[in-house]
Amino acid sequence: MSNLQPDSLRERKKRETRERIREAAVELADAKGIADTTVEEICAAADVSVRTFFNYFPSKNAAILGLPALVITDEARTAFLAGQGSLVGDIVTLITGLGIELPQKHKHGVIKRHPELASTLMEWGSRHRSDLISIVEQRADAPTARLAVGAVMLAFGDAASEGGDLSEDTIVDEVHLALDRLAGLLAERAPR
């Protein structure tokens, strides 16, 4: 999600360029495999320069997944801090609102088809985990914030790995289903 004007020509062209790069990356990865796909090939297929590619994505794996830079807008931060729902539910809303989008044409099962992408998604989450925790600590103590952010990130990774539709319409439900599975597992643990 972006706080930029959705109707500006410049922003529309940026979104179109980003989508072209993502589509080219997924199509080449599906056709050749990730290891045999180069950034240069993605750029040629998307009709952009290598420099332009790196303005949008840090790596070909990030392009395939459509991973954005983590930008938590002031509006999203304020909404989270004012949240009246459950802490975990509000973290899900915060994380799923960051603009992580799999390409529309290939969103079904990209991680299932290319399991090596799961580590890229987890690495992305790890890089931004402390930023999320620092926000959550404004509503909860530090240990609770760490566990809650970790649980939601784990659930997000599980939902992405399932190969389901992670569209804006379903991502929250998919992450909550993964959290339910996690809660069930934790309920089964042996007592101390």
C-alpha positions in Angstrom: 0.0 0.0 0.0 1.2 3.4 -0.8 0.4 6.8 0.5 1.2 8.3 -2.9 -1.5 9.8 -5.2 -3.0 6.8 -7.0 -4.1 8.9 -9.9 -0.8 10.6 -10.7 0.7 9.6 -14.1 4.1 9.2 -12.5 2.9 6.8 -9.8 0.8 4.8 -12.3 3.9 4.4 -14.5 6.0 3.3 -11.5 3.4 0.7 -10.6 3.2 -0.5 -14.2 7.0 -0.8 -14.4 7.1 -2.7 -11.1 4.4 -5.1 -12.3 6.2 -5.7 -15.6 9.4 -6.5 -13.8 7.6 -8.9 -11.4 5.7 -10.6 -14.2 8.9 -11.1 -16.2 10.7 -12.4 -13.2 8.0 -15.0 -12.4 7.6 -16.1 -16.0 11.3 -16.6 -16.5 11.7 -18.4 -13.1 8.8 -20.7 -14.0 10.2 -21.4 -17.5 13.9 -21.7 -16.6 14.2 -22.1 -12.9 15.4 -19.4 -10.5 19.1 -20.4 -10.6 19.1 -20.2 -14.4 17.4 -16.8 -14.6 19.5 -13.7 -14.5 18.6 -10.1 -13.6 19.7 -9.1 -17.1 17.2 -11.5 -18.7 14.4 -10.2 -16.5 15.3 -6.6 -17.5 15.3 -7.6 -21.2 11.9 -9.2 -20.8 10.5 -6.3 -18.9 12.1 -3.7 -21.2 14.0 -1.9 -18.4 17.6 -1.3 -17.6 19.4 -3.1 -14.8 19.6 0.2 -12.9 15.9 0.5 -13.1 15.4 -3.1 -11.9 17.5 -2.3 -8.8 15.4 0.9 -8.1 12.5 -1.4 -7.6 13.9 -4.6 -6.2 17.1 -5.6 -4.4 17.3 -9.1 -6.0 15.6 -11.4 -8.5 14.0 -13.4 -5.7 12.5 -10.2 -4.2 11.2 -9.3 -7.7 9.5 -12.8 -8.0 7.9 -12.3 -4.6 7.1 -8.6 -5.2 8.7 -7.7 -1.9 8.5 -4.0 -1.2 10.8 -2.0 0.9 9.3 -1.9 4.4 7.6 1.4 4.7 5.3 1.8 7.6 3.4 5.0 6.9 2.6 7.4 9.7 -1.1 6.6 9.0 -0.5 2.8 9.5 1.6 3.4 12.6 -1.1 5.7 14.1 -3.9 3.2 13.3 -1.9 0.4 14.9 -1.1 2.4 18.0 -4.8 3.4 18.4 -6.0 -0.2 17.7 -8.6 -1.5 20.0 -8.6 -5.1 18.6 -6.3 -7.9 19.7 -2.6 -7.2 19.6 -2.0 -10.1 17.2 -4.9 -9.1 15.0 -3.7 -5.6 14.8 -0.2 -6.8 13.9 -1.7 -8.9 11.1 -3.4 -5.8 9.8 -0.2 -3.8 10.0 2.0 -6.4 8.2 -0.6 -7.3 5.6 -1.1 -3.7 4.8 2.6 -3.2 3.8 2.0 -3.9 0.1 3.5 -7.4 -0.2 1.9 -8.5 -3.4 2.5 -11.6 -5.5 2.1 -11.0 -9.2 -1.6 -11.3 -10.1 -1.0 -13.7 -13.0 1.2 -16.0 -10.9 0.1 -15.5 -7.3 -1.1 -19.0 -6.8 1.7 -21.2 -5.5 4.8 -19.3 -6.5 6.5 -20.4 -3.2 5.2 -23.9 -3.6 6.6 -24.0 -7.1 9.9 -22.4 -6.0 10.5 -23.4 -2.3 13.8 -21.6 -2.3 11.9 -18.4 -2.2 10.7 -19.1 1.3 14.1 -18.2 2.7 14.0 -14.9 0.8 10.6 -14.1 2.4 11.9 -15.0 5.8 15.1 -13.0 5.3 13.0 -10.0 4.3 11.0 -10.4 7.5 14.1 -10.7 9.6 15.5 -7.5 8.3 12.4 -5.6 9.2 11.5 -7.5 12.4 13.1 -5.0 14.8 11.2 -2.1 13.2 8.0 -3.9 13.7 8.9 -4.9 17.3 9.7 -1.3 18.2 6.2 -0.2 17.1 4.5 -3.1 18.9 6.5 -2.4 22.1 4.5 0.9 22.3 1.4 -1.3 23.0 3.0 -4.3 24.8 6.0 -5.2 26.9 9.2 -6.2 25.0 8.9 -10.0 25.4 5.2 -10.0 24.3 6.0 -7.7 21.4 8.8 -10.1 20.2 6.6 -13.2 20.4 3.6 -11.5 18.8 5.6 -10.2 15.8 7.4 -13.5 15.5 4.2 -15.5 15.5 2.6 -13.2 12.9 5.6 -13.4 10.7 5.8 -17.2 11.0 2.1 -17.4 10.1 2.6 -15.1 7.1 5.4 -17.3 5.9 3.3 -20.4 6.3 0.4 -18.8 4.5 2.7 -17.8 1.6 4.1 -21.3 1.5 0.7 -22.9 1.2 0.4 -21.6 -2.3 -3.0 -20.1 -1.8 -4.3 -16.8 -3.1 -2.6 -14.0 -1.2 -4.6 -11.2 -2.7 -5.7 -8.2 -0.6 -9.0 -9.9 -0.2 -7.7 -13.1 1.3 -4.3 -12.5 2.9 -5.7 -11.6 6.3 -7.8 -14.7 6.5 -4.9 -16.9 5.3 -2.6 -15.5 8.0 -5.3 -16.0 10.7 -5.8 -19.6 9.6 -2.0 -20.1 9.9 -2.1 -18.5 13.4 -5.0 -20.9 14.3 -2.8 -23.9 13.3 0.1 -22.5 15.3 -2.2 -22.0 18.3 -3.4 -25.6 18.0 0.2 -26.8 17.9 1.1 -24.8 21.0 -2.0 -26.1 22.9 -0.7 -29.7 22.3 2.7 -29.1 23.9 3.5 -31.2 26.9 3.0 -29.4 30.2 6.1 -28.5 32.2 
